[in-house]
Amino acid sequence: MFAQTQIKHFQEKGWVGPVDIFSSTEITAVKECLEANSRTIEEADGQQVITFYNNVINLETPRDHHLFHKPIAELFKHSKLIQHLNQIAGENLLLWYTNVFCKMPGQGEIKWHQAKEFYTSSDIDFEKKTLVYSQDENPLNLTVWVALEDADLENGCMRFANGSHKQIFKILKGSVPASEGVFAGISAHKTVWQKEQQYSLSYEFEENDWEIELVPVKAGQAIIFTESTMHSSLPNLSQRRRLAIIGRYVRPSTQVYPYRWKGDFIDENAHNIKRHFCILVSGRDDYGHNVVRDWNDLDETEVEFQIMSNLVRFGHVNIPEGKLQLEIYGLDKQALEGDCQDQEPNPILHPRKYIQWQAWNQYKGLSSTEAMKRYSQLVAILPRKETQASTYNKTNTRKIDQELPTAADIQAWLISYLAELLEITPDNIEVKIPFERYGLSSLEGTGLIGDLGDWLGYNIVPTLLYEYPTIEALAQHLAKELPVKA
Ligand SMILES: O=C(O)CCC(=O)C(=O)O
C-alpha cells in the first residue's frame, strides 16, 4: 500500500515511484514472453529495432500484447498493483491499453507529452476520440510504467515535469513532422505508428519552466503517473537495452474507442481494434460502454497455433529443409485460409508454385482446427534457437565493427551460386526474374538458403525464398534485416 507521503507526492507532482511491486519471476515471465514473440533486426542505418507481433490485432506492433499473452495481462492485473491504484484512482478500473517501450542502444529520446489524448496523429480527429471521459468526473487515464530492465540515466530513464498535471498545455497540431515527433526516437514505434503519418502533435511546453525530475528504476519497479503529467525519457547512450512495458487504466464510465459502435474499427494508428477488449481489474462496471472481457475469445488450439506461428515468423526454430518445411507451409495456409482454391500450376513452367500448391492442396478438407493442431505439433518439436533478444542481452555489446554484407554483396553471391548450380554463365542470371523460373527443385532451393545462411553466418528461414522470390528482392531484404552478430 502507498504511504500517505507517497499519495501526497502523487497528488502534488503527478507521478509516484519507484514502487516495488513485481517479483523477478513475474518480470522474467513477461520478458521471456516478449522475447519469444519478437525479433531484433538491424535497420539500414545500423540501428537495432525490435519487432513484436500482436496475434489479436494481427499486426506487427508493440501495443496491446496483454490481449493475447497471459503473463502480460497478469502483470497488469496484479493484486498488489491494483491495491495501489485503488488508493489513488478509486475502486472501479478498466485496463484498456498496454505498450512496450524498448529503447535499444543508440535510440533517441521520447519527447515531452501527456497521456490524456492520443497525440501521435497529425490530424487527430476530435470526433473520433480514442477515449471519451464522463462529463461528471475528472478525466482519468492512469499509466503504470514497469521497468523490465534497469532504467537509468545512461540508457534512457523516465523524467517528469513536477506539477505539470495541474496545468493545461496547448496542443500544436501538425507543427512537427512525424520523423521528429514525440516517439521518433524509438524506431519500433516510428515504424508502426508514424509511418502512415506526416505530422506529430506537440505541446506548448517549455522544459526550462519546470522542475524536471529524472527517475531511475530497477527491473520490477513501477512508476505511476496521471494522464496530464508531462513526461519524456532520455536517449539511450549506453550499450544496454532498456525494456519497459506500460499499462493504462480508465474508469468504466470512460468510453474506449466509442466509434467502434458505428462499425469503424480502425484507430488513428491504423490498428484494427475489432477484437480489442477492456479488462475490469477491480470494482464494477455499471455503464456497459465498453467491450469488457476477462480474457480473449481465442480457443486453446488457436492460442497454441498463434504462439507456434510466432516462433516460425521470428525465426526462433530451426526448420529442416524439404518435406517438413512444406508441410508447415501447407498447414499454415489450410489453418488460416481453408481449402486451396488456386488452379493447379503447371509443374514444368512453375515448379516452385506447383510444390507450394501441392503442399497446401494435400490438406483439402482438413478443418482449420485440425490444421492448427497439426501445425502446432510439428513446430513444437523443432529445435529452438536462442532468441536474438536474449543473445543480445547476454553479450551486451553491439559489434558495429563487424561488417555485414551489403545487398550488392548478397546479390553477387546469389548470382555466382545460381550460375554454378545451373551451369550457365553469371551474365545469364537476371536478378529480377523469380527463382522458380530457373526451375530450381525444392531441394535445390532449400540447399541454396542453407548455403547462403552458412556464408552469412545466420540461420535463414527457408520460407524467405517464397516471400522474396527474386535475387534482387532477397538480397535487399537480407541486407536490411540481418541482425547484428552477437
Ligand atoms: O518508456 C518511455 O521511454 C516512454 C514512455 C511513455 O512515453 C509513456 O508511457 O507514455
The ligand as a MOL file (V3000), in Angstrom:
LIG
                    3D

  0  0  0     0  0            999 V3000
M  V30 BEGIN CTAB
M  V30 COUNTS 10 9 0 0 0
M  V30 BEGIN ATOM
M  V30 1 O 9.2190 4.4100 -21.9320 0
M  V30 2 C 9.4360 5.5050 -22.4120 0
M  V30 3 O 10.5640 5.8490 -22.7270 0
M  V30 4 C 8.3240 6.4880 -22.6170 0
M  V30 5 C 7.0190 6.0380 -22.0980 0
M  V30 6 C 5.9190 6.9720 -22.4330 0
M  V30 7 O 6.0960 7.9420 -23.0920 0
M  V30 8 C 4.5710 6.7040 -21.9810 0
M  V30 9 O 4.3700 5.7870 -21.1970 0
M  V30 10 O 3.6730 7.4440 -22.4040 0
M  V30 END ATOM
M  V30 BEGIN BOND
M  V30 1 2 1 2
M  V30 2 1 2 3
M  V30 3 1 2 4
M  V30 4 1 4 5
M  V30 5 1 5 6
M  V30 6 2 6 7
M  V30 7 1 6 8
M  V30 8 2 8 9
M  V30 9 1 8 10
M  V30 END BOND
M  V30 END CTAB
M  END
